[in-house]
Amino acid sequence: MFGLCLLAATGALGCARGSTDDLGDDLASIAEDGGPEGTSVTAPQGNGYDAGAPAKDGGAPAGDAGTDATTPGTCSSFTGSLVTFDLTKLSGSPADVTPSAKASGVTVGALKRTGVTAVSTSGAFNASGWPTGAVDKSKYYGFSLTPPSGCTISLTKVSLSLDASNTGPKSASIGTSDDAYGTLRNATIGSATNVTLQGVTNVDGSVEVRLYGYSAEGSGGTMRIADTLSVTGALAPL
């Protein structure tokens, strides 16, 4: 009986040993999957990505600000002729005249008639229908100048030659949109003239120049711009 008990005890011990080995294998497996090394890879990585997300999201505004930011326009300072209209080659009664030369970057509108009637001629821009009395600000020759982005524009002088028929305007004046055509500067009819434009300085935007004829002796009388019309001025940074 003692032998049987010993055999049984030995078998039990063997079973215990087998269970212990299996347990050791299981523990080893757990250690490999979820031990310190596994923990350092799995759990912190999840936390690291979560923690990193705000940093990535927080970085976005900087990128957005860079994308949305606008670069101010650049401007090269300039003084001299801003525009020239060459009228010497005109014939007939064209509706308008485009510039023959202009300063770099300046946008110039065509020279046009407003409120008066085109009259055919050669080497000039001609019209009838001028008022027989005082200035009528709805009747004029006009054009506009716009500086390049980032610039202001100043106008200092208009140079032109004016002629009129016998019954045409006896007086002429130039005004600008800078003061809503409130200040009129006299222009001589019958010869080349330079009209100084005081006060049209550092305008941030378009400026329209208008030439009015008035005091005509008859509505059929004409006034024409002959040879060339030019504007002198300057561009400066905002």
Solvent accessible surface area in square Angstrom, and as a share of the most:
residue,aa,sasa,rsa
1,M,185,0.83
2,F,165,0.69
3,G,47,0.45
4,L,129,0.64
5,C,76,0.45
6,L,105,0.52
7,L,124,0.62
8,A,67,0.52
9,A,59,0.45
10,T,78,0.45
11,G,40,0.38
12,A,62,0.48
13,L,93,0.46
14,G,38,0.37
15,C,93,0.55
16,A,52,0.41
17,R,155,0.56
18,G,33,0.32
19,S,72,0.47
20,T,87,0.51
21,D,90,0.47
22,D,88,0.46
23,L,102,0.51
24,G,35,0.33
25,D,95,0.49
26,D,81,0.42
27,L,100,0.50
28,A,51,0.40
29,S,52,0.34
30,I,111,0.56
31,A,57,0.44
32,E,139,0.63
33,D,110,0.57
34,G,48,0.46
35,G,10,0.10
36,P,120,0.76
37,E,137,0.62
38,G,13,0.12
39,T,67,0.39
40,S,66,0.43
41,V,78,0.45
42,T,99,0.58
43,A,53,0.41
44,P,63,0.40
45,Q,94,0.42
46,G,36,0.35
47,N,100,0.51
48,G,40,0.39
49,Y,161,0.61
50,D,104,0.54
51,A,75,0.58
52,G,26,0.25
53,A,45,0.35
54,P,83,0.52
55,A,75,0.58
56,K,162,0.69
57,D,98,0.51
58,G,51,0.49
59,G,41,0.40
60,A,52,0.40
61,P,80,0.50
62,A,74,0.58
63,G,45,0.43
64,D,83,0.43
65,A,62,0.48
66,G,56,0.54
67,T,114,0.66
68,D,106,0.55
69,A,73,0.57
70,T,124,0.72
71,T,123,0.71
72,P,112,0.70
73,G,37,0.35
74,T,123,0.72
75,C,28,0.17
76,S,94,0.60
77,S,85,0.55
78,F,74,0.31
79,T,112,0.65
80,G,20,0.19
81,S,60,0.39
82,L,0,0.00
83,V,1,0.00
84,T,33,0.19
85,F,0,0.00
86,D,53,0.28
87,L,0,0.00
88,T,70,0.41
89,K,183,0.78
90,L,33,0.16
91,S,81,0.52
92,G,30,0.28
93,S,53,0.34
94,P,40,0.25
95,A,83,0.64
96,D,55,0.29
97,V,11,0.06
98,T,95,0.55
99,P,38,0.24
100,S,69,0.45
101,A,58,0.45
102,K,106,0.45
103,A,10,0.08
104,S,107,0.69
105,G,45,0.43
106,V,1,0.00
107,T,88,0.51
108,V,19,0.11
109,G,27,0.26
110,A,24,0.19
111,L,1,0.00
112,K,105,0.45
113,R,35,0.13
114,T,56,0.32
115,G,49,0.47
116,V,22,0.12
117,T,84,0.49
118,A,45,0.35
119,V,44,0.25
120,S,77,0.50
121,T,35,0.20
122,S,89,0.57
123,G,19,0.18
124,A,5,0.04
125,F,1,0.00
126,N,8,0.04
127,A,0,0.00
128,S,15,0.09
129,G,22,0.21
130,W,2,0.01
131,P,20,0.12
132,T,84,0.49
133,G,41,0.39
134,A,83,0.64
135,V,40,0.23
136,D,48,0.25
137,K,91,0.39
138,S,66,0.43
139,K,51,0.22
140,Y,21,0.08
141,Y,2,0.01
142,G,6,0.06
143,F,11,0.05
144,S,38,0.24
145,L,0,0.00
146,T,43,0.25
147,P,15,0.09
148,P,33,0.21
149,S,88,0.57
150,G,15,0.14
151,C,3,0.02
152,T,12,0.07
153,I,0,0.00
154,S,14,0.09
155,L,2,0.01
156,T,67,0.39
157,K,71,0.30
158,V,1,0.01
159,S,30,0.19
160,L,6,0.03
161,S,19,0.12
162,L,1,0.00
163,D,44,0.23
164,A,30,0.23
165,S,41,0.26
166,N,135,0.69
167,T,65,0.38
168,G,0,0.00
169,P,1,0.01
170,K,107,0.45
171,S,38,0.25
172,A,3,0.02
173,S,1,0.01
174,I,2,0.01
175,G,0,0.00
176,T,0,0.00
177,S,41,0.27
178,D,65,0.34
179,D,61,0.32
180,A,77,0.60
181,Y,27,0.10
182,G,55,0.53
183,T,68,0.39
184,L,60,0.30
185,R,26,0.09
186,N,125,0.64
187,A,8,0.06
188,T,75,0.44
189,I,41,0.21
190,G,53,0.51
191,S,58,0.37
192,A,83,0.64
193,T,19,0.11
194,N,99,0.51
195,V,4,0.02
196,T,74,0.43
197,L,3,0.02
198,Q,126,0.56
199,G,60,0.57
200,V,2,0.01
201,T,82,0.48
202,N,91,0.46
203,V,24,0.14
204,D,102,0.53
205,G,26,0.25
206,S,67,0.43
207,V,1,0.00
208,E,48,0.21
209,V,4,0.02
210,R,44,0.16
211,L,8,0.04
212,Y,0,0.00
213,G,1,0.01
214,Y,34,0.13
215,S,41,0.26
216,A,5,0.04
217,E,118,0.53
218,G,20,0.20
219,S,79,0.51
220,G,60,0.58
221,G,1,0.01
222,T,19,0.11
223,M,0,0.00
224,R,68,0.25
225,I,0,0.00
226,A,14,0.11
227,D,76,0.39
228,T,59,0.34
229,L,5,0.03
230,S,25,0.16
231,V,0,0.00
232,T,42,0.24
233,G,1,0.01
234,A,26,0.20
235,L,8,0.04
236,A,34,0.26
237,P,78,0.49
238,L,132,0.66
